[in-house]
Amino acid sequence: MNREQVLSFSALREHIDDFDQAVLKTAGIDFFCSSAAWILPAVQAFYPESRARILRIDDHFLALVQREVPGVGSALLPLESSWCLAAPLVGPDSQLLADVFYQTVRHLGGQWRLAFLSGLQNEQPVWQKLVTRLHHRFALFRGSQSVRRVASLEGGVDGFLARRTSKFRKNLRRNQRTCRAEQLRFEVIHGALAPEQAREYLNTFMQVEALSWKGLSEQGVNQGEMYVFYREMVAMLGPRDRFRAVTAHLDGKLVGFLFGGLLGPHFRGLQFSFDDRYRALGIGNALQMKMIEHLCGEGTLTYDLGADMAYKQRWGEIAFTTDAMVIRS
């Protein structure tokens, strides 16, 4: 018999490990961006006024918030809906997930006008079961797709490089030679960290972020909501040995960084930057490759580089795409 629990945001923090295991058992979703370390910081940073609509049913979770959306009214949304990456239905039984969502929206009745489910794939069973369960009572629409660029790390470093073009490998070797000639030193940060340690690393990185092209053009993550998002995220990743970073040092000074998070055998790159004065050295490419070398040594299977961009297509051969479903009452 299924046992249902209603969870607050703070209660979900007490179920983090169970929640993340449910994420890893869910087919066709973005594992890291559906995990607790992504969605809970998103609520805290971007939508602190939201009301939790979170249910746990055995090893399945429905993770939604309810809040007012301008021009729409009351909406049911994933905990992270800024980039539409998080899947709000996690667990192995797609029929149970569809049934629980249907029962939830029926129970809430006229309290909402729109529901939005992101991070799903329309060819997966849960999508089809949601359509079957909902279409007789609600109006359904397909929302926009979200694409991230992912690199397979199968076969280790040799396998990764074999899947790159000869031009890519040539440019990478040149960047690495330049960094060696300039005596740049790279360090890898891994292992369990106290929340305060992880935040100290982030604050150090943000000093470099301020000197990067993003920081200099006031597009950096060293302030505002994005800083809060990452501050809370690294504090959750650190104690679980899921925070990874590579730093670049020149003459004893930090000039570049790359950090990200693990969920199982999957790594998600989060941010990387370097002091713009050293752009000609190719620090960014050297940081990326150093991280890949470390991840391959740990047996990591994939490296998610985030939103699809032209330069990321050279690093990641997989376009991982998810869909969104819009439900109107």
N, C-alpha and C positions, 0 to 999 in steps of 0.2 A: 504494500500500500504506500502510495506517495505521501510524503510528509512535507507540507508547505510552510515556509517561514517568510514573514515580511521583514525586510531588512532596511535599516537606515544607512546613510553613508558611513557612519562610524561603525555600525555592525558589519558592513561589508568588509571593512578593514580587518575585522577579526576572522573573516573567512577567505582571506587573500589566497592562501595556498590552495584551498579547495576550488576557489573560483578559477585560478589560473590552470589547474589541472583540467577543469571542465573546458576551458578555452582550447587546450591542446588536444582534446578529444573531439573537437568540432570540425567538421569537414568544410573546406573551401573558404576559410576566413583568414584575415590578417591576424596572426597569433599575437604579436607584441602589441599592436595597436588596439586589440580587444582586451588586453590584460588589465588587471587592477592598477598596475603602475602607470598606465596611460590614462585610463578613464577617470580615476579618482582625482588626480592632479588637474585634469581638464575642468571638472566641476568647480574645484576650489579656485582656479585661476580665472575662468571665463564666465561661469554661470553660478555664482555663489547663492543666488536667490532661488535656485531650482528646488523642487520638491522631489524627494526620492520615491520612485515607483519600482522597487527592487524586490524580487521574489526568489527564494531558493526552494527547489523541489528536488530533494535527494541530491544527485550530482549534476543538476541542471539549474541554470540561472536565467532570469529575465531581468536585464539591467537597463532601466529607463529612468528618465526624469520627466517631470511635468513643469512647464513654465509658459509664460505669456510670450508670444512671438508677434512683433508689430505687423499689422495688416492681416494676421491670421487668427489670433486669439489663443486660447489654451491649446498647447500641443504636447504630445508624448514623443520624446526624442531619446536617442542614445545618450549616455553620459558624456560622450565626446561627439559633438556634431559640427565642430568647426571645419574639419577636413573630410568628414563622412568616411572615416576609416574603421571605426569600431563597430563590431557586430554586437547587437544588444541581446541576442539569443544564443546561449552557449550550453553545450552538453551533447552527448552522443545520440540521443533519441530525437530525431527531427519531428516526429508526430507529436510527441509530448510537448516540445517547444511551441509548435503551431497551436496546439490545444490551449496551452497556458496563455499565450498571447491573446487568442480569441476570447477566452474567458475573462481576461483582464480588461480588455476594451469594452466587452459587454457589461461587466460589473461597473465600470466607471460611467457608463451611460452617456448622458448629456454633458459631462464635465470636460469633454475635450472636443476640438473641432478637426484636428489633424494629427495623424501619427506618422512618424517617419522612421523607417528601418533601414539603416545603412550597413555597409560592410558584408553584404551577402552576395552570393553568386546565383544567377537565375537558373543555372543548370543543376544546382544542388537540390536534394530532396526537400530541405526545409522551405525553400522558396515555393516549390510546387505545392507543398502541403499548406502553406500559408494562403496561397491563391485559392485552393480548393475550400479551405475553411472560411475564408473571408468574403469571397466575391458575391455570395447571395445577399449579404447584408450591408456591405460597404462598397464605396467607389474606390477602385484601385488604379494607381498610375505608377509608371516606372520613372524613377528619378534619374539623375545624372550618374555616370560611372566615375569611379575613382581608380587611377592607375598608379602603381608604384613600380619602380625598377629594382629588380632583385638579381643578385649574382649567386649562382650555384658554387659551392665550395667543394663539390664532389671531386675526389682525386687530389685534394690538397692544393698547395701552391702551384705545382706543376700542372694539375688539371685546370686550375683557374687561368693560368697564363696561356695554356694551349687553346683556350676558347676565346682569346683576345686576338686582335689583328696584329700583324707584324709591325705596323706603324705604331700601334699602342705600345707594344713591348719595347720598341726602339726609343720612343719618347720617355717611357718610364725609366729605362736604363740611364738615359741622359740626365733626367731629374735626380736620380739616385747618385750618380757620379758627382753632379754639381753639389749636392748636399754633403757628400763625403769630403769633397775638396774644400768646402767652406767650414768643415769640421762641425757640422750640426750633429747633435746627439739626441737620439730618440729613446724615450722610456715608455714602458707599458705599465699601466695601472690595472691591477686585478686583485682578486681576493676579497673577502668580506670586509666591509667598512661600516663603522658606526654612522648613523645619519649625519652627525655633525662633521665627520671627516669627508663624506661625500659632498656635503654642501661647501666645505672649505675648498675642495678641488674645483667645484663649479665657480665659486667666487674668484679664484685665481684665473680660471679660464676666461671669465668675463672681462678681466683686465686686458687680455689680448683681443677679445671680441670688440672692445671699444676702439682698438687700433686697426681693425680689419676694414675692408671696403664697406661691409654692412654697417659696422658701428659708426664709421666716419660719415655715412650717408643717413644715419639715424634709422637704419633698418635692422639693427642687431637685436639679439635676444638678451642683451645685458640690462634690460630695464622693462618695466611694465608687466603686463599679463604673461608674456612669454617667459620672462625670468621666473615668475612665480610658478608657472607650469613646470619648468625644468628643476627648480629648487625642490619642489615637492616630489618630483619623480625620482631624482637621484637619491633622496632620503629614503625612498621605498626600495630602490634597487640595491643600495649599498649593503645593508645587513644580510641580504639573501645571496650575496656573491654574484650579482647579476649586472653590476656596473663595470664597464670596460672603457679604458681611455688610452690614447697614445699622445705623448707630448713631445714637442720639438724644442731644443734648447740651443742657443748660440751665445758663446762667451758667457755661459752661466745664466743666461736670461731666457725666460720662456717666450718663444716667438710663435708657437703654433700648437694647436690641440685638435683632437678628434675624440668624441665620446659617444657612447651608445649603450644599449641594454640588451640582455639576453632573456629569452624565454625558451627553456628547453634547448634544443640544438639550433635555434634561430636567433640571429643577431639583427638588431635594428639600429642603424646609424642615426644619431639624433642631431648633432651639430659638429661642424668643424670649421675652424677659422685660423688665420695666421696674420701676423703683423704685415700690413700692406706694403711696408718699406722693403720687404724681402720677397715680393711677388716673383721676381725673376728666378729665384732659386728652385721653384717647383715644389715647395714644401707641401702643398695640398696633396699632390700625387704620392709623395713619399710617405706622408701620414697614412693615406688610404692603404698603401701596400704593406706598411708595417702592421696595421691592424689586421689585414687579411692573413698575413703570415702567422700572427698570434692566434687568430681564430681557427685557422687550419690546424695548428698545433693542439688546440683544445678539442678538435673533432666537431666543430660547428658545421652545419650543413648548408645554411643559407645566410646571405648578407643582404638585408633589405636596405636600399639606399634612400628610400623615401619617394616623394612625388616624382613622377616621370619628367625628366629634363634631358636636353640633348647630350650634355656631357656625361650624365649618368648612364646613357645607353652604351657608352664605351666600356663602362665598368660592369654593368649588369645585363645579361642576355635575356632575362625573363621579364615580360610585362605582366605583372600580376594585377588583375582587374576585378573589382567588386561592383555590385549594383546596389541601388537603393529602391525601396518600395514606399510609395506615398499612399496613405489610407485616409479617406475622408469619411466622416460620420454622416 
